Amino acid sequence: MPVFSYLAYPKRGAKEQLLKDLAALDYCEATPADNEEILILVTDTPDEDKEKALQKKLNKLNSLESLGMTFGHVDP
């Protein structure tokens, strides 16, 4: 079960939209940072195929500028 955490950087002025976009995706939990215009994103997918599908969806989000991975773990 792949678990990853990221700092999610929204496009300028799109923090709230990015929060909504991420909340609409399965296997995602996003929380706004208190003092920055970024979000903390944790993903927890059941398998590698679901993780690949989620990554494709994340790459298509118009409100997302970039993701910076902070942690990744995959159970063998």
Secondary structure, 3 states (H helix, E strand, C coil): CCEEEEEEEECCCCHHHHHHHHHCCCCEEEEECCCCCCEEEEEECCCHHHHHHHHHHHHCCCCEEEEEEEEEECCC
